Amino acid sequence: MVNITYDGSGSINWFDANASPPATVVYNPGDIAWVLASTALVWIMVPGVGFFYSGLLRILIRRKNALSMIYLSMMTIAVVSFQWFFWGFSLAFSETGSRFIGDLKYFGLKGVLEQPSIGSTRIPSIVFCIYQLMFAAITPMLAIGGFAERAHLGPLLFFVFAWSTLVYDPIACWTWNSNGWTFHLGGLDFAGGTPVHISSGTAALAISVYLGKRRGYGTEALAYKPHNTTYVILGTIFLWFGWFGFNGGSALAANLRAAQACIVTNLAASVGGLTWMLWDYRIEKKWSAVGFCSGAIAGLVAITPGSGFVGSPAAVLFGFMAGTICNFATQLKFFAGYDDSLDIFASHAIGGVVGNILTALFAQSSVAGFDGFTVIPGGWLDHHYIQLAIHLADSAAGLGYSFVMTTIILWIMHYIPGLRLRVAEETEIVGIDESDMGEFAYDYVGLETELKPSAYARSSAFMAETRESDLKERASA
């Protein structure tokens, strides 16, 4: 029997007999409703990433890999949902864990129901669990964009499970768990600058280094021009829309702090989009929709850690700095010689570091107190200068840990039969959609002349069979 009652206003009352003295915890249905609604908002961000990545794939590949990126977004939700149930939530948020990772107290979600959550006593543990699942799901999806065009889909099932367990869960634990070392130091990360963005962006870098360069890298064949700008805009719409739940929902209650988080989220995205677009205009003299979308995402990434701590004027600076620094950071791959085809490291890892640093500078105790109970010393604006050192240490730890652990996972998989990720050159030419899925994002798109004769013959035969089947269906209709 669940140990709760409902009062006349509809609030949920949970009696804590173990407290001294025994007390009743009241859950406001409005707080629960806002967090559950935010859960749905963050869920829609995951396929948003899939559409965004799919649209960004280079124009010359056309249909060859477009569907696989959208598929991976749904696959990631499914795998992480099981992992979170199995032991992910326990490893990240058990109260009895260490400073680096939790234990198996909540294995199989045992005991996760009506008791106050570790994140906030204003919502029950089961509500906090499902909300945090969405963060756990989107993070590996951001990272596996690094596999675009050159990795088998099957082994990615194992990679997502392993990466979530060994990379995301420990970083989430040390950041948000009350036992975590960053939490104890006083780190301010409202919605995931390090656990979500730095970890995923750095993982994408490790993936790019492991996989090596794509066929034709450095030639006109890989000149950057997105193959479907509509998908890029659609993905940005889903992400921007969902980010209100990502940041606003992290208040874990329906209050003024949640409203403030939504205000600064929208403002940083807007300024980031305009800034990136203007930087691109100086070169092309074109108003780039892709540039605007890229800048909006960079602004959203940067404001994530500070969204519950900074005021609206600071959000303008967050957007401007993210749109500027992340734009120029896209050139790092040419200097360092790695092939990050979707610029995930520049947008998410660099954007996350920018957000962490700016949060340390502009966090205000008055803004954090908008919820009526949070007390922090603030950042440099409140003359709390050690905050910057804490955030630099947290950012460096996230960068280093994610890169090393991702690399270890990739190379262990490399030597396990059936789990090697890198595709052969011929498969890269034909495309992941055809080689691993046998399905396509678009039905009738011509294949490129880059296909080798053998691969072109197989692809032509497949398309001929498809056309013949379609003609028969139309004739019978």
N, C-alpha and C positions, 0 to 999 in steps of 0.2 A: 504494500500500500504506500503510495507516495505521500510524504509528510508535508502536505500543503493544504491550505484552506483559502477560500476567496471571501473578501469582505464585501460590504454593500456597494463600494465604488468599482468593484471588479479587480482590485489589486490582489496579487498573490501573496499570501503570508506563509512564510516558512519558519517553523519553530526550531531554534537551535538549543537543544537541551544540554549540549556540551559547553556552552558559553558560561562564563562566570561573571555575573549571575545569568541564568537562562534568559534568552532574548528572542524576539520575533523579528525576522528580516522581511521587509516589505518590498516586493517587486512591482514597479509601476508598469501597467500594460502598455503605456505609451513608449517607454524606454525599450521594452521587448519588441514592440512593433517596429520601431525605427531600426533596431539592429537587424531584425529579420528582413526588413525591406532593403537594408544596406547589403545584406547577404546576396539577395537577388541582383542588386546593382553590380556587385563585384563579380558575380558569376558571369554576367554578360560581357565583362571585360575580357574573359579568356578567349571566346571566339572572336572578339574584337581584335586581339593580338593576331589571331590566325588570319583574318582578312587583311589586316595591316601588313603583315609579313608577306602574304601571298601577293598583294598588289605591288609591293616593293621589288619583287623578283625581277631581274633584268628582262628587258623587252624581247631579246632574242630567244629566250627560252619558251616564251608564250605559254602554252598549256602544260609543258612538260613536268613542272613541279608545283603548279599553282594549287591543285587540289590537296596535295600532301600536307601543305602548311595548315590549311583549314582543318583537315582531318586530325592533325596532331593536337590542335587545341582541344578537341573533344576527347581524344584519347588521354590527354594529360589530366583532364578533369576526372575521368573514370579511374585511372591508375592511382592518382593522389587521393581520391575519395576512399578507396580501399586501404591505402597506406595509412591515412589519417585515422580511420577506424581501427586498423590493426594495431599500430603502435605510435603513429606520428604525433597525435595529440598528446599522448602520455610523455613522449620524449621531449616535447617542447614545453609543456605546461603543467607537469606534475609538481606539486608543492614540495615533494620530498626528494627532488633531484639535486644535482650538484650545480656548481657555478657554470658549467659548460654544457651539460645535457641532463634531461630528466631521466627518471627511471620508468618502470613498467607498472606503476600504480594504477593507471587507467587503461591497461592493456585490453583491447577489444571494447573500449569505452565503458568498462565496468565502473559503476559508481558515478558516471557522468549524467546527472539529471537535474535535481532541484536545488542542490546546494549552491551557495554563492560562488561565482567564478573567480579564478585567480586574477583575471583582468579587472573586474569591477564587482563590487558587492551589489550593484544595482540591477544586475541581470543574473539569471541562473546559469550554471555551468554548461548546460546543453545548448543554450542560445550562443554563448561565447564560443563553444566548440564548432558549431556549424559556420559561424561567421569567420573564425580563423581558418577554417578549411579552405575558404575561397582564396585567402592570401597564399596558403600552401600550394594551391593549384595553379595560380597564375605565375608564380615565381619560376618553376622549371619550364613553363611554356615560353617565358621570355628568353630563357637560356637556350632552349633547343632550336631557336631560330638560327643559331650558329651552325646547325647541321644542314641548312638549306642547300639543296641541289646535289648533295654528295654523301648522303648517309642512308643506310637501309632503315626501314621503318620498324621491322620486327624487334631488333635489339634495343630500340628506343623505349620499349615497354619496360625492360629491365633497368635501363639507365635512369628513367624518371623515378622509379621506385627507390633505387639505390641512392641517387642524388638527393632526393627529398629526405631520406633517412640520415645520410652522412654529412650533408651540407646545410640544407635549409633548417632542419629541426634543431641542430646545435646552435646556429646563429640566432634563430628565433628565441631559443631558450636563454642565451646569454643577454639578449636585448630586452625581452619583455617579461620573462619569468622573474618573479620577485627574488629568486635565488641567483640569478644571472650576474656575471661579473660586471658587465656594462651597467646593468640596472643598479648594482651596488655602488658603482662609481658615480652614478648620477647622470648617466647618458640620457639625452632627450631625443627620442626617436618615436614620433607620434604614430606613424603608419607604415614604416618599413623602408627607410633610406638604406640601411645596411642589410637587414634580412631579405628584402625583396630585390632592390635595385642593384646595390653593389655586388651582392652574391650572384645574381643572374647575369649581370653584365660581365663580370670577371670570369664566370663559367663559360660564357660565349667566347671570350678571348682564348681560354684554355682549349676549347673545342676547335676553334679556328687553327690554333697552332698544331694541335694533334692531327687534324684532318689534312692539313697542307692546302696548297692553293688549288683552286678549281682549274679545269682544263681551259686553256686560253687566257689565263690570268695575265694582265698587263697588255693585252691586245685590244683591238677595237671590238672584238667579239663580246668582251665583257664591259664595254662602256656602260656607265650607269645611266639607265633610263627605265623607270618602272614600267612594267608591262600593262598594269591596270590601275590607273590613277583613281578610278571610281572606288575600287577596293580599298585603296589607301585612305580615302576620305571616309568611307563607310566604317573602316576599322577605327579611325580617329573618333568618329561620332560615338561608337560603342564605348571606347575607352574614356573619353571625356565625360560622357553620361555616367558611366559606372564609377568614375573617380569621386563623384560626390558621396557615394557609399563607402568607397575605399578610405577617404580621409574623414568625411563627416561622420561616418559610422564608427570610426575609431574612438570617438568620444564615449562610445558604449552607453549612451543615454541621449534622450531628446532634450537638449538644453542649448544655452547660448554658445557654449564652446563648439558644439556640432555645427551651429549656424556660422560661426566665425571660420571654422575649417572649410566649409563650403564656399564662403566668400573668397578666401585667399586662394583656394584651389582654382576657382574659375578665373580669378585675376591673373595668377601666375601663368596659367595656360594661355590666356589671351595675349599677354605681353610677350611670352616666349614665342608664340606663333608669329606675331608681327615682327619681332626682332630677327628671327631666323630668316623670314621671308625678305626682309630688307637687306640683310647681309648677302643673300643670294642675288638680289636684284642688282647689286653693284657690279656683278660679274656678267650675268646673262641679259640684264635689262628686261627681264620678264617677271611677272607676278606669279610665282610658283605655288601651286596648291600643295605639292609635295613638301616644299620648303616650309610652308605655313604649318602643315600637319606635323612635320618633324619637330618644329620648334614648340608647338603646343605640347607634344609628348614630353619634350625635354623640360618644359616649365612644370608640367605635372609631376615629373620625376623629382625635380629639385624641391618642390614645395612639400612633398610627402612627409619627410621627417619633421618639418617645422610647422605643419598646418594647424596643429593644436597649441602652438606656442608663440606665433608671431602675429603682428598686426597687419592691417591691409597695406600701409605704405611699404613695409618690408617685402610684401608679396610682389610688388612691382619690380623690386631689385632682384628677387629670386628669378622671376621670369626673364628679365633682361640678361642676367649673368648666365643662366642656363642656355638661353637661345644663342648667346655669343660663344661661350666656352665650348658647348657641345658641338656647335657648328664647326668650329676650327678643329675640334678633337677628331672629327671624321678624317682628317688628314694624317693622323698618327699611323694608320695602317700602311700608308705608303712609305713612311720613314722607317717603321719597324719591320716591314716586310711580311705581315700576316694578312690573311684574306678573310676579313670579317664582312661578309657580303651584305649584311643588313645594318651595319654600324651599331650593333647592340652595345658593344663596350663603350663607344663614345656617348651614346644616349643615356644608358642606364648606369654603368659604373661611374663614369665621369660625372654624369648628372647627379647621381647619388652622393658623391663626394662633395660636389658643389653645395647641395642641399644640407648636408651635415655641417659643413663649415659655416654656412650662412645662418643655420639654426643656432649654432654656438654663439654667433655674434649678436643675433637679433631676437632671441627668445626672451619673453617678458613674463614675469611671475603674474602680472595682472591679467594677461591673456589666458594663461593656464587656469587662473582662478575663475574664469567665466562659468565653469561647471559648479562652482560653489564649494568645492572641497579640495581640489588639487593645489598643493603648495610646492613650489620649486624656487631655487635661488635665482633662476633666470640665466641669461647670457651676458655678453659684454655690455649691452644696453643697461643692464641692472648691476654693472660693475662686478660681475662674477667671472673673472678672467680665466680661471682654471677650466671653464667649460670647453674652451677651444682645444686644450690639450686632451681632454677626455674624448672629444669627438674625433680628433686626429688619430688617437689610439684605436678607437672603435673602427674607423674607416680602414686603417691599415690592417687591422686584424681581419676584417671582412674580406678585403682584397686578397691578402695572403692565404687565408684559410680556404677560401673558395677556389682559388687558382690551383693550389697544391692538391686539394682533395679531388677536385674534378679531374685533374690530370691523372691521378692515381686510379680513379674509377675507370677512365677511358683506357688506360694501358692494361689494367687487369682484364677488362672486357676484350681487349685486342687479342689476348692469348687464350681466350676460352672459345672453343669451337662453337660456331653459331651466333656468337655475340659480337664479332668484329663489325664495326660500324661503317668504315670507309668502303664505298662502292668502287667497282672497277671502272676504267675509263669508258668502256662501251656502255655500261649502265648509266653513267653520267651523261653521255651523249643522248641516249634514248630518253632519259628522264625518269625520275622516281615514280611519277604517276603511272606510267606504263609498266615499268619493270616490277614494282612492288605492289601496285594496286590494281592495274588493269582497268582503271577508271580515270575520267578526265574532268577538269573544271569546265571545259568547253568542248562541244561535240565536233565541230568542224573548223579546225584550224590547221593550216598547212604545216608540214614538218620542215625543218630547216635543212639546208644543203650540207650542214656540218655532219649529218649522219653518215656513218661508214656504210659501204654497200650492203653488208650483211644485216646490219641493224635497220637500214632503210628498207630492205626487202621485207623483213619481218613486220615492220611498222606499216608498210604499204599494204601488205596482205591483210593485216588486222583491220585497217581502215576500209579496205575493199569489202571484207566480210561484214563490217558494221553497216556500210552503206546498203549492201544487198539485203541485209536483214531489215533495215528501216524501210526500204522500198517495198518489200513483201508485206510488212505490217500495214503500210499505207494502202497498198493495193487491196488487201483483205478488208480494210476498213471501208 
